């Protein structure tokens, strides 16, 4: 008798042997002749195997431990057992994955069942590779049950409760406590969609800055096929208006996916696409100008040369009625790449506003944003402040620089907060810098306001003390 590596584990010189196996695996019988080989050297090999141990689940990789909690969506997992299984008993429908619903109780009408399939056919070994077809899983409480219809190669049924007796299901309960942004997101399954079956992505106005509309989604690209952007891809339908500025971000959740994104017209023709203009390998279409109202699509796939599947977060940011910064590949992170901030005359003052986002940094850059105020006159007073949308996590800082990059003193006495007053001592081009004290990343939104004049009235101090207290105090250049 030989093991799977070809090593002899037992011999029977007299033509018979009995062996108690000490390890799982494949074994082979080898028959040799002591004498009498030749044309009449035929034999009958009798084999009897007695196995009284039942297969058990020893781990479920990719899920929280039983009773555990994770803050990350998931779409696949591996079940590890302690012995080889009968291949024909290992099927995706041998597993039931159930969401407890809003009431958190299993077994009632609001439960949701998820479909589980094999990522690849099981042939041998100790690992069953599974995918949740309609995952990633959203926030909530879950129960995985693996049926005792799964058997080992000798027919012994699964011992799910590990009591030494087969015939009972394995039960694994866990919870996903996802971040608030993910809880507010639309989820889509791993099967992908077409343009005709696209999922409508709602664009919701921010509670305090309604000109900022936000769409949030979570999805998965699986499988990832070499030299194919779109083999498994997701289509999201959005409604936009002429004059909108739209930014689209797709970031990998599990640092596996290299996402690719396209914005298309209603007929599917591409307007703009991107692979990695965002943080890390994130795809980013920045501040695209919409010229016609109607239906548009966001198409999410993966970079053509990548073979790594994974989950993604999609964010669609729309500025409606105010300007939006353009920052692909951190393009406005210097005075040389500064966006222009248009100042509109309003009485004795010139005023302007623009919405922006302090993105997460990457290995070579920390995001900050620059805006040019253009040529200003010595003696002007410049006042700046950041309004924080309700959806924002940003604790921002605003600075004013001259054309040589020198930071002007902040006359309000605090140079590390979100407002600034400075009186110019010379003519020149001046720049606003916005950076994060904390809270940069997916929701690092801000609304920058600027006003410039020879004399600023007492109403200014009230407005910067409570910038969102009244729409009158929100200076938007397009109004």
N, C-alpha and C positions, 0 to 999 in steps of 0.2 A: 504494500500500500504506500502511495506517494501523496504528499501534500501538493498544494497549488504551485509551489516553487520547484517541484520535482525531487524534493528530499524524501528518502525512504523513512517512513514512520513506523512500519511494522512488516514482519516477514513470517511466512508460514511454509517452511521447507517441506512439510509433508502434504502440502496441497490445501491446507485450511488455516484460517486465522480468525481470531476475534480481537477487536480492539475498542477500548473506550477512548473516544476522542477528547482531547483536552482543549481544543480551540475550534472555533467556527471556520468554515472555509470549504473549498472544493477539494475533493480527494479522488484519487485514481487507483484503479486496480491494474497491476502489471503481472502478466502470467509468463513464467519462464519454464523451460523443460529441464528436469534432472536427467532425463534420458527419454528416448523414444520419439524424438521430434522427427518430422518428415511428413510424407503424404498421408500417413495414418495417425498423425499426432493431433487429432481433433479433441475438443473438450467442451464441457458445459460449465459455465460459470454461474453459480448461484450466489445471490446477494440479498442479504436481509439487513434492514436498517431500523433500529428502534430509537425514536426520539421522543422523550417525554418532557422536554422543556418548551415553554410557550414564548413566542416573541413578545417583547416589550418595547415601548417607546422610551428611549433614554434621554432625548433632547428634542426640542423644536427650535431650530436656529432661524432667526429672523423675526420671531415674535418675542414680546416680553415674557419673562418667566411666568409660570402659573400664578395668578393673582397680581401680577406686576403691571406697571404703567409705563407707556412710552409717549413722548411728545412729538414723534415723527410719524407721518403717514407710512403705510407699508403696502406692498402689492405682491410679495412672494415670500416663501419660507421653505425650509427643508425639515422633514421629519426624519430623525435618526433612530434606528432600531438596533437591537442587540444581536440580531442574526439575519441571515439571508432569507428573503421572502420568495414565495411562489409568484412569478412574474405576472401570471394571468389574474391574480387576486389584487394586484396593485393598480387601482384606477382612481381618477380624480373624484368620481362620484362616491368613493368610499369615505370621503371627508365632507362634513357639513360645517359651514362657517356661518354663524348667526349673530346679527346685531340685535341688542336688546331693545332698541327703539328708544323713544323719548322718555318712557317711564322707567327705563333701566331694569325691567323685569323680563326674564326669558319666558317664552311659552305663551304669549298673548298676541293680540291682533296686530300690534304695531311692530312686531319683530320683522327684521329684514334678512333674507337669506342671500348669501354671496356664492357665486359659482367658483368652484376650485377645480383646476385641471392640472395634469402633469405637464411640466415644462418640457420634458422629453420622456420617452417610454422607459419604464423601469425594466432592466434586464437582470441585474445582479447587484450585490453589495448591500450596504447598510443605510443608504440614504435615498429618500423619496423626495424628488425636487418638484415643488408645486408652485403654481401661480394663481392669483385671484383674478379671474377674467374681468370682473367688474370693479376691481380695485384701481387706484389706492383706496384704502379704507379711511373713512372720515372719523371724526370725533365720536367717542362713545364706548360702550361696554360690549365685549364679544365673547362668544363661546365656540371653540373648535371641538368637534367630535370626530374621531377616526373609528370607523366601524370594525367590529370583530370579524367581518367577512375577509379581512386581510389575514393570510396564513403564511406559515413558513413553508419550505420546500417539501416537508413531509406531511403537511396538512394541519398542523397545530394552529389553532386560532389565536388571534391577538389577545394578550393578557393586559387589558387596558388599565386596570386598577392595581396591577403589580402585586396580586395576592397569591401568585403561583398557579392560578387556574385560568385557563383560556376561556374565551367566549364573551368578553365584555369590552365595551368601547373605551377608548382613551378620551378623556375630557380635559380641556385646557381653557380656562377663562382668563381674560386679560382686558385691559382698558387702554384706550388712546385718549390722552388729554392734550389736544393739539393747541398751538398758539391761536390767539384770537383771530388773526388774519386768516389762518387756514380754516377755522370754524366758519368764517364768513364766506368761504370760497365755494365755487361750483366744482364738483368732482366729476371726472370722466374715466371710464374703464380702459383696460389695457388692450382691448380689441381694436381701438382706433375708430375713426369716423371718416365719412366722405363729405364733400361739400353739400350734397343733397341731404345728408343726415347730421349736419353740423349742429352742435349744441349752442343754444342762445346764451350769450354771456351778458348779464345785466350790467349796465354802467350806472353806478349809484352816486348821486351828488354827496360830497363831503358835508357833514352836518354844519360846519362853521364857514367853509369856503365853498359854496355851491357851484362856483365856476369850475371846480375840480371834480371830475367824475372818475370813478374808480371801478375797474373790473378785476376780479380776483378768481383764479382757478388753480386747480391741482390736477395733474395728469401723469401719464406714464407712456414712454415709448418702449414697446417690446413686441417683437424682437428688433435688434439693431443689425441690419444687413449691410455688409461691406459694399461700398460704392452705390449706395442708395439713400437719398435724403428722406424719402417719403414712404418706404415700405409699410411701416406702421406709423401713422401720423394722425393728428387730431385737428379737426376743423372747428373753429369757434366763430359764431356769427355775432357781429356787433352793428349797432346803428349809430351813424355819425352824421354831423351836419356841416354844411359848407362853412368854412372859417375855423373849424376845430383844428387844434393841434393835438396829435396823438403820439404818445410814446409807448412802446411795447417791449416788455422785458421778460425773458425766459431764463430762469436760473435752475441749475441742478439741485435737487434736494439731497440726494445721497452721494454727491460728488462722483457719480458714475457716468451720467449722461453728458454728452457734448451737444447741447441743443442747437437747433437751427430754426429760424422763424421767418415767415413771409406775411406781408400784408397784401391782400388781393381785393380786386373789385368784386362786384356781385357775380360776374361771369367767370371768376377764377383767375383772370389775368393779373399778373404780379405787378404791384406798385413799388415795393421795396422789400429787400430781404437782408438777413444778417446772420453771421455765425458767432462772432465773439467780441462784439464792441462793448459788452458790459463787463462787470467785475469777473475775474477768473476766466472761465470759458463761457460765460453767459452771453446769450444772444440779445441784441439790443437795437431796436429801431427808435431813433431819438427825434422827437418833435417834427413828425411828418405833417405837412399842411394838407388839409382836406379841402378840395375845391367844389365838390358836389355832395349834396345830402343824399343819404340812402344806406343800403346794406353793404357791409364790407365783411371780410373774413380774415381771421388770424389763423394761419396754418403752421402747426408746430411739428417739427420732425427732429432729425439729428444730422450732424455733420457727415458728409458722404463717406469719409474714410473710417469713421468710428464704428466699432462693433460692440460698444458697451451700451446696454439698456439702462434705463433708470427713470426716476420720477423727476418731475419739474414743477416749479411754481410759475404761473403766468400772471403778469400784472399789465393791465391796459390802463394807462393814465391819459385822460382827455382834458385839455384846457379849453373851455368854451366861454368866450367873451374876455379872455385875457391872454397875454403872451405866455409862452413856455420856453424854458431854456433848452438849448441843444448841447448835448454832452456825450456824444458817441466817442468811445475810447478815451474818456476823460478829456475831451477836446477843449473844454473851457476852463481848464485848471491852471491857466496862466494869463497874464495880461495880453500876451500875444494871441491867445485863442479866445479872448473875452467875447461874450455875447453883447450885442448892443441893447441898452435899456432906453427906450424912447421916452423922453420927457415932454409932456403936453402942457401948453400954457393954460393956467387956470387962475385968472386974476393976476396978481403980482407974483405968483409961484409957478414953477414948472414941476409937474408930478408924473410919476410913472410907477408901474408895478409889474412884476413878472413872477411866475410860479416856477419853482425848481425842486430838485431832489439831490440831497447829499447821499450818494450811493455808498455801498460798502467798498472798501479799498481792496486792492489785490497785493501780490507780493512786491510790486514795484511802485505802488502809488497809493496815497491817501486822498480821497476825493475832496476838493474844495472848488467853489465856483466863482468865476470872475465876470463882472458886467461893466461895460464902459458907459460912463455918463457923458462922454463927449467933452468938447471944449467948454470949460467953465471960466468964470471971471473972478479975479481976486476980490475979496470982500463979500462974495456970496457965502451964505450959510447953507450947508448940506445937512439934511436930517434923514436918517435911515432907520427902518425897523423891520423885523421879521414877524409876520403873522403866522401862527402855527395852526394848520388845519387840524380838525378833530381827529383825523385818521393818522396824524403824524406822531412819530416817536422822537423827533429831533429836538435836542436842546442846542440851538444854534448860536453862532457868534457872527457879528458883522463888523467889517473894517473898511476904512477908506484909504486908498493909496494914491500917491501922485504918479506922474508919468515915469519917474525913476524907481518906482516900487516902494517908496518910503511910506510907512504907516503914519497917518495924521493922528494927532492926539484927539481923544474923545473928551469933549467938554462936559459930558454928563458925569465924569469921574469914574466910570467903570468901562474899561477897555475890553472886557471879556464877557460882554452880554450881547443881547439881541437887538440893541438900539444904539444909535450914535448921533452926536451933534458935532459938527466941525465947521469952523469959519476959515475960508480959504485965504491964504496970504498972497497968492500969485495966480496969474492966468495959467491955464494948461488943461490937459486931458486928465481926468480922474477916473479911478476904477473902484468898484465895490467888490470886496471879497466876502464870500459866505463860507463858513466852515462849521464843523460840528464840535461842540464840547462833548456830546454823547448822542446816541440814538441814530447814528447814520445807518443806512442800509435800505432794506426793502420799502420801509415806510418813512424815510427821512425827508418828508415833504416840508416845504416852506413857501410862503408868499412874501417876496421882498417888496417893500414900499420905499420910494425915494421922493423927496421934494427939495427943491433948490430955489432960493430967492435971496434978495437983498435984505428983506425983513420978514420974519416969520411970526405970525400972530400967536396970542396966548392959547388958542385952540389946539396948537400942536402938542403942547405938553399933555393935555388931556388925551389926545389921540394915541400917543405912544405909551401912555400909562395903561390904556385899555384899548388896544388897536382893533379888537373885534366887537366892541360894545355897540357900535352903530355902523350901518353901511355907509353913512356919510364920511366916516373916517377912513374908508378903504379906497385908496387912490389907484384906480385902474386906468391904464393909459388909453384903453380903447373906448372909454365912455365919454 
